Amino acid sequence: MASIQQKIVPHLWFDKEAREATEFYVSIFERSRITNINIIHDTPSGAVEIVSFELCGQEFMAFSAGPLFKFNEAISFIVKCDTQEEIDYYWDRLTSGGGQEVECGWLKDKYGLSWQIVPRIMGDLLGDSDPVKAARVTQALLKMRKLDISVLQCAFEGGKENCG
């Protein structure tokens, strides 16, 4: 039986860092690997390095094609985490080496790519049928950079001012 190929593959444009960035990402996420590297010569950008890779089994492609385009916050990758330890792990690694903390669970890695490191339960907390609970979670969220599951749950459950 033939395997089904992923229909949509995110593509990342780097100036010169495609291979370096993919090696960085593959070192962070489980079930990740570089699957292919090609170099196309004589393009308007010069030699272009194309890297195919997988993060957590999902296909991606990256290439080094010059400084024409830069990443911005209009696109980000969400990493859903089950525990605070997982949030801490991804947060620490993706901000290492020059990444920056933003707010509300967002960060930029050292290549300028935006990530959201969020607890898997976030949708349940914000989507609760009680708008007061969701509002308390939102207010707690707005005060954070790296998200703290215990503080978010405390806000959801009781809204105590001293959560966390």
Phi, psi and omega in degrees: 000130181287142178282149180274126178277146176298129184284320182247126181238116176299140182237128184246128180260120177245158175292290181227003193255018186304310182294314179301315180295316181294323175297321177298309182296317181297329180287342184266317189261139177289164181050047184230146181195156170275129184257337181194145173227127177232152174237126176254124182265163173060045173260168177303336178267004187091213177284131181247123177266126181246125183240122172261137182206168178234138171240122183052036179084354180268134180286142173221164171222145177221150170215156176261108185225025176096174189274016185300319183239147178236152174290150170215177186288356179295338177232133175214162175251132179263129175249113181273126185242142180273334185225166175294326178299320177295315177303312180300317181302304183293321180300310183296318183286318182287338176268354183293154174071019178118004173291170180224141174286140177249253177201164176055036179087003180265148173212164171242132177281178185294350177261358179092003180280134181271139179227149171241119181254106190229150174290142180303332182280358184304318179300320178293318181294315182279338183260012181299149181292344177269106183296337178292317178297313180299322179294320178295319178297316179300315180297320178294317180300318183294344180267356187253156164261278173285133183285143180241110184302317183296322178291319179296317179293322178298315178298318180297314186283326186214341178070023179298139181296333185258031176299131176083000000 
